[in-house]
Amino acid sequence: MASIKMAVLGAGSFVFGPSVLSQALAELRLDDLDLVLIDIDAETVGLMARIGERMARENGVRSRVSATTDRRAGLEGAAFVVHTAAPQLSRRFAIDREIAERVAPGEYIGEFGGICGISYTVRQLALLGQISADIRAVCPDAWLFCVANPMPRVAEAAARLGIRSVGFCSASSEVFELLWKIFNGEPEPHPWDRARARWDIRMGGTNHFSWLVGLTERATGRDALPELRRRVEAGATSGNPICEGMIAKAGSLLLPNDHHVIDFLEPDPSHPPCASTSHGTPDERRRRLEMLHAIAEGTRSWADLTSHPSWERTVDLVAALALGRPAEFASLNLPNRGQIPGLPEGAFVETAAAADGSGIRPVRTELPPVPLTLCSRAVAVHQCLVEACLAHRLDGLTAAIEIDPTIRDKPGALRAVRDCLDAHSDIVPRYA
């Protein structure tokens, strides 16, 4: 059969690059795959390609793995593009944080919400514009699988630029960890096998802001949502009081955890601090580079590289669409075509989905009134930012500031966002 070309942008990443290699070459063992790893770090991505070749050889997989720093050349003829890139994420986020804390002290610092979330979106959609131009030029029929954050904004911007896009984020799957702690009072490690065996769940909403709307005991078919409510009311907890408090306030458990959902809620002194945006400290990255050399040279097992895999299963969708291998996903982010009634048509929403050679089929999920209202607000912020970034309009960013619930000092936030635009003027266009 003809080879399937899959390109991975940001393949030198701390987590996602090794996970794609593991899924394609060790777990699914896909033959006839032309896997092109693309990254601006030539040393790291070159080592990753050598490791991929070793994995294919040792697993008896007839696939080709190569590396390049030339994005357009690497994308040429691709059927699938996985986008995981966030260049200089830690350094750029630190710049935004310093500006926010100096210009608008006390404002929320987050990856999606607030001043830093807006600046991050501006940078990522500037990069996405370049990627989309390359795709339209050299692989116009490709699917773009978006893993890079802020993912729903990246995925929706790509769709508006004419690219078939899907968003991947498995954070909402942490529902199994939350449920196990609430019901059993003890942790359940990933991949939460006991919890998955115990419950059939249904959830939906927007990325990093999803809602548990169905919980069924597999063994008995019993609806377990009433018992979940009773346990939380009696004081059982997973350690996520904001998410659990939504059971009483909104009628559903909010997902995935308190650190993520505060990007979309009014700030409160009790909220946890911003979670790290980094997938590794400088020391961890140095040790990882040493490990990559050892694995590429054959003196260390490649299994050491995949001991902490990404939860996002992009290669499963490649195998489903290209090879007809059925796959089910607890959550995929897709344009809303009625799978969540009440949210805008075309907005990227998160639900369970199934896929095979005929395409992707999202699961229809109806949200209760309060979750629907809160998700509508999150979508409004996402879409306002996407429109502003694609048009390079400062008044659009101003409008997003006005509706972002995490921002209290609107004039201060606008001043900070202007300063962020200036600080990143080497990689973002001018906003007028």
C-alpha positions, 0 to 999 in steps of 0.5 A: 500500500502507499505510505501514509505521511504524518508530520509532527511539529514540535517533535523535540518536545519533552512529552509529545514527540516520544509519545507519537513514536511510541504510539505509532511504532511500539503500540500500534506498530503501523507499517508504511508510515512516513513519519517526519519529525519537525523541530527548530532544535536540530540536535534533539529532533535528529536524535528523536528520529534515530530513536524512532528508526531503532524502535521501528527496527526492533519492533519489526515495523516497516516504516520510515522516520526522518527529521528536519528543521525545514517546516515547509519541506517536512510538511510537503505531501503530508496527510496528517500534521500533529501540531505540538509546538510552543516555541520558547514557551517558558521564557515568553510566559515569564515575560508576560508574567512580569509585565502583568504583575508590574502593570496590572498587579493582582490580576490572574496569571494563567495559560488561557485566562487573563493577560498572560492567556491573551498574550499566549494566544496572540503568539500561538495564533501568529505561529498557526498562521504560518503553519496554515499557510504552509499546509495550504501550499504543500498539503492542502488536504491534510488533517491538522491535529492540534495539541498545542495550547491554547488548543481550542483557539488554535484549532478554531483558527485553523478551521477558519483558515480552511484547514481540517482540524481536530483538537486533542486534550485528555485532561478531562479524563482526570475525572476517573482520578477525581471519582476514585478519590471521592468514592474510595478516599485514595488515589488511583494512578494513571491510566486509572484502570480500576476506575475505567472498569467500574464506571461508564462516563459521559462528559462534554463542554469546552476544553479544560472546562468540561462537565460530567453529565453521566455516570453509570456503574458498569456492573449493575447499570446503576446511575451513580450520579446521585451517590456522587452528589451524596458523597460530596455533600457529606464531605468526600473530596478529591482535593478540588473544591471548585470543581466539586462545588459546582455539583451544588451550584451548577448540577454537575461535576466540573472537569478536569481539576481546579488548576485548569478550570480557574482560567474561565471563572471569576477570580477568588482568593481561594483559587490555587496559583497558576500551574506551570506551563513548562514540560521540564526544568532546564536540569530535566531537559539537560538530563533528557538530552543525555538520555536521548543520546544514550538511547540513539546510540543503543546503550539505553532502552527506548522504554525509558523515554516513554515512561511518562507518555502523553495522554493524547492519542493522535496516532489512534485517529490516524489509524482510524481515518487512514486504515479504518481501525475503529477508535473511541475517544473519551474526548475530542475537540471538534467544530460544533455541528449540534453535538452540544445543543445551545453552543454556537455552530462551528465553535470547538467543543469537547465531547466523546467521539468515535472514528473509523475510515468513514470519519469522526462521529462526536457524541451528542451531549446536552449540558444542564442550564448553568454549565451551558451558560458558563461554557457559552461564556468561555466560547465567547472569549475563545472566538473573540480572541480568534477573530482578533488574532486573525485580523490583527485587531487591537479593538478585538483584544480589547473586546476579549478583555471586557468579556474575560471573567478572570480580568477585574482591572480592564484598563490595566489589562489592556495596558499590559496586553499592549506591553506584551505585544511590544515585548513579542514584536519579533514574533507577532504582527502589529496590531492596529 
